[in-house]
Amino acid sequence: MRHRLQVLLDEDEHRALKAAARRRDASMSEYVRAVLRESWGDAPSAPIEVKLAVIREAAAHAWPTADPEEMEAQIRAGALRGLE
């Protein structure tokens, strides 16, 4: 059995939805159904309080790090080493 859902959008939202559907080469209805199906898999796996506690715990530590450009150079050098 199919059910109808009515959603009211303002002009900007409608224009954005239409453009997004066009980028996927889909009708607006097909696009909305696909996005809804995708969103059902995105339900949080843990309560927000638990996630925040994990973030706070991680932030309390001093993790080793390096300059981003230096890290990228090292990664590229390592990746290219095998191509010589």
C-alpha positions in Angstrom: 0.0 0.0 0.0 1.3 3.5 -0.8 0.7 6.6 1.2 0.9 10.2 0.2 3.0 12.8 2.1 2.6 16.5 1.6 5.5 18.7 2.4 5.4 22.5 1.9 8.6 24.2 0.8 9.4 27.8 0.2 10.8 28.8 -3.2 14.5 28.5 -2.3 14.0 25.1 -0.8 12.0 23.9 -3.8 14.7 25.2 -6.2 17.4 23.5 -4.1 15.5 20.2 -4.0 14.9 20.3 -7.8 18.6 21.0 -8.5 19.7 18.2 -6.2 17.3 15.8 -7.9 18.5 16.9 -11.3 22.1 16.3 -10.3 21.2 12.7 -9.5 19.2 12.4 -12.7 16.1 11.6 -10.7 12.6 13.1 -10.3 12.0 15.1 -7.2 9.9 12.3 -5.7 12.5 9.7 -6.4 15.2 11.9 -4.9 13.1 12.6 -1.7 12.4 8.9 -1.3 16.1 8.0 -1.7 17.2 10.7 0.8 14.6 9.5 3.3 15.7 5.9 3.0 19.4 7.0 3.4 18.5 9.0 6.5 16.9 6.0 8.3 20.3 4.4 8.5 21.8 7.5 10.1 20.1 7.0 13.5 22.5 7.7 16.3 24.0 4.5 17.7 24.5 5.9 21.2 22.8 8.6 23.2 24.3 12.1 22.8 25.5 12.1 26.4 27.6 9.1 25.8 29.1 10.6 22.6 29.9 13.8 24.5 31.6 11.9 27.3 33.8 10.1 24.8 34.8 13.4 23.1 35.5 15.0 26.5 37.7 12.1 27.5 39.6 12.2 24.2 40.1 16.0 24.5 41.7 15.5 28.0 44.7 13.8 26.4 47.7 15.2 24.7 47.9 13.2 21.5 51.0 13.4 19.3 50.6 15.5 16.2 52.6 17.3 13.5 52.3 20.1 11.1 49.7 19.2 8.5 52.0 20.1 5.6 54.8 18.0 7.0 52.5 15.1 7.5 51.2 15.3 3.9 54.8 15.5 2.6 55.7 12.4 4.6 52.6 10.5 3.4 53.4 11.4 -0.2 57.0 10.4 0.1 56.0 7.1 1.6 53.4 6.5 -1.1 55.8 7.4 -3.9 58.6 5.3 -2.5 57.0 2.1 -3.9 56.6 3.6 -7.4 60.3 4.2 -8.0 
